[in-house]
Amino acid sequence: MSQPRGLSCIEQVNRPYDQVRPLLLTDPLRLLQRATTSAVARCNSTIATLRLPLAGLEIGVDVRVHVRSIRDEAEPAADARPVTRVTLSWEAIRRPGIFPAMLAELSARPVFTDQTELSDRTELSIDGSYWLPLGHVGNALDATIGHRIAESAVGRLLGDLVEEIQDELPVLGASATAPARGFD
């Protein structure tokens, strides 16, 4: 394997942090599975499917997801916003030697409308590193298109997670608008 490559993705879900937090604390693996696959097909498995559109086709790979840790903490910044962090790893189930492995941290934190007032939105982010297979060939593929594919897959995963959270939690208030999306 090569040196790890980093990536980050951020979205907002239009549900308050105090509702999103318990979902992440109680069973983040189930939440990820439901976000990426049919609940009936995957209900007792540690398998999820990462999907991304590529040249008009949807490509998918089954991955085994491991929840490494879950913790609540206050951010070290002056505002000391609470943050819930779930450390995850995943690798392809079939042919792991040709797909990157990933170590990532899923974080959830409240969004403030100003410095003191909580909004009804939660920021979700995935920050992680992936390790390329195939040595120099993997490095060349990553430089040409691989990083964009990895970024797209993680962005899709986060978008699917936002949709699943919105499906599982009732709408409170009038901000049932589309989530904000972005990459760092």
C-alpha positions as CSV (number, residue, x, y, z in Angstrom):
1,M,0.0,0.0,0.0
2,S,1.0,3.6,-0.6
3,Q,1.0,6.7,1.5
4,P,-2.5,7.7,2.6
5,R,-4.4,10.4,0.7
6,G,-6.8,12.7,2.6
7,L,-10.2,14.0,1.8
8,S,-13.0,16.0,3.5
9,C,-16.6,16.5,2.7
10,I,-19.2,18.6,4.6
11,E,-23.0,18.8,4.4
12,Q,-25.8,20.1,6.6
13,V,-28.9,18.2,7.6
14,N,-32.0,20.2,8.4
15,R,-32.5,18.5,11.8
16,P,-31.3,19.8,15.2
17,Y,-28.1,18.4,16.7
18,D,-29.9,17.2,19.8
19,Q,-32.0,14.9,17.5
20,V,-29.1,13.8,15.2
21,R,-26.7,13.1,18.1
22,P,-28.6,10.1,19.5
23,L,-28.8,8.4,16.1
24,L,-25.0,8.5,15.9
25,L,-24.4,7.4,19.4
26,T,-26.8,4.5,19.5
27,D,-26.1,2.6,16.2
28,P,-24.1,4.5,13.6
29,L,-23.4,1.3,11.7
30,R,-27.2,0.7,11.1
31,L,-27.6,4.3,10.1
32,L,-24.8,4.0,7.5
33,Q,-26.2,0.7,6.2
34,R,-29.7,2.1,5.8
35,A,-28.2,5.2,4.1
36,T,-26.4,3.1,1.5
37,T,-28.4,-0.1,1.0
38,S,-31.8,-1.7,1.4
39,A,-32.5,-2.2,5.1
40,V,-34.1,-5.6,4.4
41,A,-31.1,-6.9,2.5
42,R,-28.5,-5.6,5.0
43,C,-30.3,-5.6,8.4
44,N,-27.8,-7.9,10.2
45,S,-24.7,-7.2,8.2
46,T,-21.6,-5.0,8.5
47,I,-21.8,-4.5,4.8
48,A,-22.7,-1.3,3.0
49,T,-22.5,-0.4,-0.6
50,L,-20.7,2.8,-1.8
51,R,-22.1,4.1,-5.0
52,L,-21.2,6.8,-7.4
53,P,-22.1,7.9,-10.9
54,L,-19.3,7.5,-13.5
55,A,-19.7,8.3,-17.2
56,G,-23.5,7.8,-17.0
57,L,-23.3,4.5,-15.1
58,E,-23.7,3.9,-11.4
59,I,-20.7,2.0,-10.0
60,G,-21.0,0.2,-6.6
61,V,-18.8,-1.8,-4.4
62,D,-19.8,-3.6,-1.2
63,V,-17.6,-2.6,1.7
64,R,-17.3,-3.9,5.2
65,V,-17.6,-1.0,7.7
66,H,-16.1,-1.1,11.1
67,V,-17.0,1.4,13.8
68,R,-13.8,2.0,15.7
69,S,-15.0,4.5,18.3
70,I,-17.8,6.9,19.2
71,R,-17.2,9.9,21.4
72,D,-18.8,13.2,22.4
73,E,-16.5,16.2,23.0
74,A,-16.4,20.0,22.9
75,E,-14.4,21.5,20.1
76,P,-11.2,23.2,21.3
77,A,-12.2,26.5,19.6
78,A,-13.5,29.4,21.7
79,D,-17.1,28.7,20.9
80,A,-16.7,25.2,22.4
81,R,-19.5,23.7,20.2
82,P,-20.2,20.1,21.1
83,V,-19.3,17.5,18.5
84,T,-20.1,13.8,18.2
85,R,-17.3,11.9,16.4
86,V,-17.6,8.4,15.0
87,T,-14.4,6.8,13.8
88,L,-15.0,4.4,10.9
89,S,-13.0,2.2,8.6
90,W,-14.0,0.3,5.5
91,E,-12.5,-1.9,2.9
92,A,-14.0,-3.7,-0.2
93,I,-15.3,-7.2,0.5
94,R,-14.6,-8.6,-3.0
95,R,-11.2,-7.9,-4.5
96,P,-9.9,-5.6,-1.7
97,G,-6.5,-5.5,-3.5
98,I,-7.9,-3.3,-6.3
99,F,-10.0,-0.9,-4.1
100,P,-8.7,1.7,-1.6
101,A,-9.2,1.1,2.1
102,M,-10.5,4.1,4.2
103,L,-10.1,5.4,7.7
104,A,-12.5,8.3,8.4
105,E,-14.1,10.3,11.1
106,L,-17.8,11.2,10.8
107,S,-18.5,14.3,12.8
108,A,-21.8,16.0,13.8
109,R,-22.0,19.5,15.3
110,P,-24.7,22.0,15.8
111,V,-25.0,25.0,13.5
112,F,-25.6,28.4,15.1
113,T,-27.6,31.2,13.4
114,D,-25.3,33.6,15.2
115,Q,-22.7,33.2,17.9
116,T,-25.2,32.2,20.6
117,E,-28.4,30.9,19.0
118,L,-28.7,27.3,17.9
119,S,-30.3,26.7,14.5
120,D,-32.4,23.7,13.6
121,R,-29.5,22.3,11.4
122,T,-26.6,20.0,12.0
123,E,-23.3,20.0,10.2
124,L,-22.0,16.6,9.2
125,S,-18.5,16.0,7.9
126,I,-16.3,13.2,6.9
127,D,-12.6,13.7,7.2
128,G,-10.4,10.7,6.3
129,S,-7.6,9.1,4.6
130,Y,-7.5,6.3,2.0
131,W,-4.8,3.9,1.1
132,L,-4.3,3.0,-2.6
133,P,-3.7,-0.5,-3.8
134,L,-1.6,-1.4,-6.8
135,G,1.6,0.5,-6.0
136,H,2.7,2.9,-8.8
137,V,-0.3,2.0,-10.9
138,G,-2.6,3.0,-8.1
139,N,-0.7,6.3,-7.6
140,A,-1.0,7.0,-11.4
141,L,-4.8,6.2,-11.3
142,D,-5.3,8.4,-8.2
143,A,-3.5,11.3,-9.9
144,T,-5.6,11.1,-13.0
145,I,-9.1,10.2,-11.8
146,G,-8.9,8.2,-8.5
147,H,-9.0,11.1,-6.1
148,R,-12.1,12.5,-7.8
149,I,-13.8,9.1,-7.6
150,A,-12.9,8.8,-3.9
151,E,-14.2,12.3,-3.2
152,S,-17.4,11.6,-5.2
153,A,-18.0,8.3,-3.3
154,V,-17.6,9.9,0.1
155,G,-19.7,12.9,-0.9
156,R,-22.4,10.5,-2.1
157,L,-22.2,8.5,1.2
158,L,-22.6,11.7,3.2
159,G,-25.5,12.8,1.0
160,D,-27.2,9.4,1.5
161,L,-26.6,9.8,5.2
162,V,-28.3,13.2,5.2
163,E,-31.3,11.8,3.4
164,E,-31.5,8.8,5.8
165,I,-31.4,11.1,8.9
166,Q,-34.1,13.3,7.4
167,D,-36.2,10.2,6.7
168,E,-35.7,8.9,10.3
169,L,-36.3,12.1,12.2
170,P,-39.5,14.2,12.1
171,V,-39.4,17.7,10.6
172,L,-39.5,20.4,13.3
173,G,-40.1,24.0,12.3
174,A,-40.3,25.3,8.7
175,S,-36.7,24.7,7.4
176,A,-37.4,21.5,5.4
177,T,-35.2,22.7,2.6
178,A,-32.5,20.9,0.7
179,P,-29.2,20.3,2.6
180,A,-26.2,22.5,2.0
181,R,-23.3,20.6,0.4
182,G,-19.7,21.2,-0.1
183,F,-16.1,19.9,-0.2
184,D,-13.1,21.3,1.6
